[in-house]
Each structure stands twice: as C-alpha cells, then as structure tokens.
Amino acid sequence: MWTEQASGSGTRRRWERSPEEELHTAQDGWWQMTLRALRTLLLFSIILGLSLLLWGYVFQGCGPSPCKTSVCQDLLDLYLASGNTSVAPCTDFFSFACGNINRTGSPFQALAEENKRRVRRILETPGSWRLAPGEEKAFEFYNSCMNMSAIEAAGASPFRQVIEELGGWSIFGNWTPLDFNQTLSLLMSQYGHFPFFRAYLKPLPTPPYLPVIQIDQPELDVLLKQKQEPNYAQILREYLSYLNRLVTLLGGDPTKVGNDASYSLFINSQLNQFLRPGEQQQAQGKVFEMVTIDQLQRVAPAIDWLSCLQATFAPMSLSPSYHVAVHDLEYLKNMSQLIEKDLMKHRDFLQSHIIFGLVKTLSPALDSQFQEAHRSLSQKVGELTGRPPMPVHPRWMTCVEKTEAFFEPTLATLFIKETFKPSTHSAAMELFTTIKDTFISHLHTVPWMDRETRAEAQDRLTQLQVKMGPSEWALKPDPARQEYDDVQLGPSFLQTFLSCVRSRQARVIQGFLQPFSSHRLQVLPWGLKASYSIPDHVMVFPAGLLQPPFFHPGYPRAVNFGAAGSIMARELLHIFDQLLLPGGCPACDTRALQKALLCLERLYAALPSPKGTSFNVSRTLLEDAADAGALAIALKAYKKRLVLFRGETILPNLDLSPRQLFFRSYAQVSRRHLPPGLNPRGINTLLLLLRESLLPETSPRSVPNPLLHKSTPSPFHTCALGTVLHPTINSSTESSTPFKKKEEKKNPKFLLEMRPTFVFSHFF
C-alpha cells in the first residue's frame, strides 16, 4: 500500500508491502527456483537420454545383429553340418570348418547338383513357361529320357540297328566290311564317337584367338599301363568279363568273342602307352602345335584326315593347307603305325574294338543294364588301381545333363529367369566393383611393380568389362537356334539321342562360323567357372556360381566377400599371370619380385605335411599366388565396406564375429582347388592364411569395437602361443615352423615376415 512522508522539500510517497503480500512474494521466489531446478534436471535428462540413444545407435545399431531369414538359416545349417565344432580351431581350423565335408560333399559339388535340381524343376513344369515354337522339344526329350520302361522295352534292338549302319559285326555273322576311314567318318560325324583321337572346335589360347579344329588324345575307357599296374592281370580279367557282358546284352554269343575282346584290350593298352600326360606336355613347352592337314597326313597316314574332318565339321570348307592345332603329334604318329600294322590282319577285331567303345558313348540312351555293366567295371578297376570309381548318378541327373547339352539355348534363358533376379545382379555387381576398386588401390602397395607397369595394370582393370550372370547369347538368344528343326524325336530314344547329337554339333559349328566373337564367352549359366576373354577383355561370372551358399543378397556381407568375393578377386588376379612368369615383366624390380615369390614358396614349404606327402610349389605357382592374393584383396575390400556402411549381420548361434565369418565362408570356396580327399598342401596353406584372423580382436582403446560379437567368447576368438595358428616366432630360438635352409637361420627377420599380410602386400 502507499504511504506519505513529509520532508523539507515536500512530501514523498513510498510503497510498503503488507504481511500477506510479503508472504506471497516469498512463495513465488521459491517456485521459480524449483522451476529452474526442474528445467535443469529435465535438460540433463534429455541430454543423457540422447547420449544413450547415440551410444546405442553407434555401438549397438552398427554392431552385428543376427540374420534370421530363411536363407541365413539354411546357410547356418550347412556350416554346422560341414564343420566339426568338437575340434579346437586353433590347432586344426580346417577340420573345424570342413571336418565333415566328406560326409556332406564338397560345397562346389553340392552347388553343381543343386543347379541341376533347379534345371530339373524347370523341365518338370513346362506349363510355367511361355515357350517359343520348337522349345517344347527340350521338355519332350527330357520326358523320353526319363521313360526307362520304354527304353528297356526296346532292349538292344536300337543299337543293333546302329551296328548294321556301320557294316554289321562278325559276332552276329552279318559283317560287310566298310572302308576303315568311312567307318571312322561315320563314327565322328553321326555318332559323336572318337575311338582313336578327339577332334573339336575351340579358340586358340594365343593371338589371334580364332576358332580352329583341335586334335587331342582320346578319352580311353580304362587307363592301363602294363608295367606300372601291380594288378594288371586282374584288371585285364575284369575288362574281359565286361566285354563278354556287353556281347551278351547285345544278343551275341560270348563264347565267340574271346579273340575280339583280347584284341580290344591290346589296342587299349597300346594307346595308353602312347599317351603323354598334360603336365608333361606343359613341362616340355608343347601344349599344341599348328600343322596343316597335309602335314598331319604325312605324319599319321593311317587316317584320311581331310575326309574325316570334313565330314565331322561340315559345312566348314577344309583343304590340305588348312591348319589344325595338334596337342600331341607323337601320339598320333604311334597310333597311326599301330592301326596300319594290324589293319589288314585284324580288320574284324578292329571293328569289335570300335563297337565296344561306341556302346560306352551311347550308353545313356540304352537299357540301364549297359550302364550298370560299365559302372561295375569302373568300381572294380578303381579298387584294383586305387583310383576313385565313376560316380553313380540318379537317372534324372543324367537326363538333365543331356538336355542341357542338346537344348542349351532354351534352358539357358529359362535358368536365368528362374535363378538370377535383378536384385541378385545388382548385389553381385556391387560386390565385384568393391573388389575391383580395392585391387586397383592395392596395386600401389606392390613394391616390385614399376610405375609404367602399375599404370598399365590399373588401366586394364578400369577398362575391364564384366557380365554378371548371363552372357549376351543367353539374354537375347537367336530364335533360329531354338527352333531345333533338325531334331527328330523317336521312334526310339536312341534315335532321338543321335538326332540331338547331330543337331548340337551343327549348332556349335554354325556358332563358330559367325563373325561375332560370342563363341569366346559361351559360359554355361548353370556352370561354376568364370570365364575371361583375352581379346575382348570381358569377364563373365555365371549365374550358377552366384548362388547360395557362396552368394545371396540377403547374406551377411562377410559371407559374400569371403566366398564370392574371393573368387572374383582370384579371377582378376589371373589376368596378370604373365607378369609373374620369367621375363613377363622386364621393367619390374626382378629382385623384389623373386623375393616375394621365394617368400610364398617358403611359406608353403614350411607348413607341416602328413607323413609321406609332398608337393611341388613351382608347378602351381600361379595358382598359389592367386589364392594368396585373392584372400588378401577380398579381406581388404570387406574391411573397406564395413567402414562405409553400417548394419552388418552375423549367423545366429555360430559364435563367430563378422571377420571370423568371412574366413569361415572362405574355407568353403577354398575346397574347390583341392583334389578329392584332403590335400595336405591345401589344408596347411589354409591354416596359415587364417592364422591372423584368430588372434584376439579386443582393442586396447576404451571405446569398444562395434563390430565385435557380443556373445560369450569361445576358443575361436584367440589362439594360444605355440599352436598351429599362432606359432612361436622368436629371433633367438628356432621357430616352431621347421625351416631348414641356412639363409633362413641366418636371417631371423624372415621368420617375422612369414605372415599372410607380408606375403600379400609384397606379392599381389
């Protein structure tokens, strides 16, 4: 309230609060302080909440989450089935990753069989596809192939008709001898059978890369070398028994075939003596040589080369001056002398030998008893020689393989539509681009490359064209190739089969006669092998390879990079094989290159191998270099991808971090380069390459690594010092790895450098 107060200068007025007003003011001040405190607390809570959210976003959201989709569950089941989790990974990682692979089968073999099942599903659902005129013949052929009751009801009659077309057979008493070369021309052109040599069209591996007729060694039924087989006599008895069985199935008298069977064995054994292994040809530097047909005629005169080749490769125009590529001229010379020596004396026996071999070629179209007879022979010979027997395939698989071969244009298009969606193509191209970019940047770290060679290598990688999935011929097939007007179905399946053999041969020849170089990239879409065309500088990765368990858009990135990514890197590295060969890079630092090569060789040689085993590093140098470099590049690309993108996933219940999952998937594809059984060289190489991945992944920093798996640690996360994957390396003591050479003992630093990262960064 207001009060007045007198003073010398006048009266002053002032405000005085009443007790009630003073109480109200004190209460307002208290509430304001409380409100400020609440606001401060609320702001702190918001900041704390945002911090926790940010922390969770960075370290939990970016961390690996389990992939629970059906494709990931299938992959997990495969890993659990093929691996052996009871084995300590630090001492035997290969068994840990692939210990049960002999029971479950090779991943590549399993994928090849799955691709055949995909083709089978296509062939057994013709109503699901819009077929062009003529394409229905592919489905009719498959159904005829599967109709074993009709095939067995026909028995041997269809094949006996073939024998009559060849002039008959003395065993049946109705033989009218034809000219030997006339018979050979019929066998090659009409029946697809090559008893004494193989002839096929294929581009040359050297400039100008043109298609040319190539003459190669035959595929003999039983590989026999008398002095080298300890059970040679028993093998002969089994083979004679097999030939007698064939005569019985064909309706002949087995008691009259003794001399014919013995002579067939003699020819088989002699031809085996003439064969030269492919490794020997490469070692001698004679993979093939170009000769004219006239020159070939003079070397091997028993064969009328011009008439036989002209009949086989019509409508190509051949002449005596036409050049062919011969893979083993010495074999052809010896083979010709053998035929000339016995042709006049034993023409009837030679006819028997031809018929015995033709039965094997046409057995897929004959009564199942013929196939069973040969399968039994293969098994018995395998037991006697220690070689693996011929695999037993169900009938549907044989029919799928033959339908693929005869009706490839139609099935290629349908397979792509069924298995290679646009999303798969996009993800595969993204993976390849990352691998290629990493390889380009990796070239800067290769010390033995000079600047010019490095620039050329970068240009080649930059200009490389890649086709992911199908080739052009599969995406845009020629309608004329799919009409199959020359395919006649029936009346017997053997006649249908032979009509398809001739149709396919004509289609192949017509394809090679086209001016466009598409024949260089005829990659089967259901195949598992990438192809690189040197003249076109184009690489094709087939759709069949980019399938589970090696690739899927829904897989964790670690799986795709470890499996398909390492395969892609390996194929890229092979483009530069020439640089690693002697004299392949004159301007490079030869000394540094040799050091890297020596390091790689010692790395392999230093690994422990089971007793009685050995390997030749120099013979497989390019493969070893590609394996090592591909793993390094794929891992580097994967790490780069993790930096750029968040949201990595892992497989649930497997207790593997993303990086370890990368190596787990790599272990699957590494099996491709090992022969059947467990090759110690490949196994031990894998052990060393994986060593670094098994070292502790914990970081000394206070901030945890967001990509570490958060589950309970397992023995896989670290390996104790002194185990195979973490060997003791000490400059003052001898390494646990058994180096024996003097220079290695004099240079302890070499032991410290024996790490995958050193080899890869100094090699490729």
Secondary structure, DSSP 4 states (H G I P E B T S, - for coil): -EEEEEETTEEEEEE---HHHHHHHHHHHHHHHHHHHHHHHHHHHHHHHHHHHHHIIIIIISS-EE--SHHHHHHHHHHHHHS-TTS-TTT-HHHHHHTTHHHH--HHHHHHHHHHHHHHHHHT-GGGS-PPTTTHHHHHHHHHHH-HHHHHHHTTHHHHHHHHHTT--GGGT---PPPHHHHHHHHHHHS---SS-EEEEEE-SSTT--EEEEEE----SS---GGG-TTHHHHHHHHHHHHHHHHHHTT--GGG-HHHHHHHHHHHHHHHHH---HHHHHHTT-S-EEEEHHHHHHHSTTS-HHHHHHHHSTTS---TT-EEEES-HHHHHHHHHHHHHHHTT-HHHHHHHHHHHHHHHHGGGS-HHHHHHHHHHHHHHHHHHTPPPPPP--HHHHHHHHHHHHSHHHHHHHHHHHH--HHHHHHHHHHHHHHHHHHHHHGGG-TT--HHHHHHHHHHHHH-EEEEE--HHHHS--HHHHS-TT----SSHHHHHHHHHHHHHHHHHHHHHSSSGGGGG---TT----EEETTTTEEEEETTTSSTTT--TTS-HHHHIIIIIHHHHHHHHHTTHHHHSTTS-TTS-HHHHHHHHHHHHHHHHHS---TT----TGGGHHHHHHHHHHHHHHHHHHHHHHHH----EE-TTS---HHHHHHHHHHHHHGGGS-SS--HHHHHHHHHHTGGGGS----SSSSPPTTS--S---GGG---TTBTTB----TTS--SS----HHHHH-HHHHHH-SHHHHHHHH-
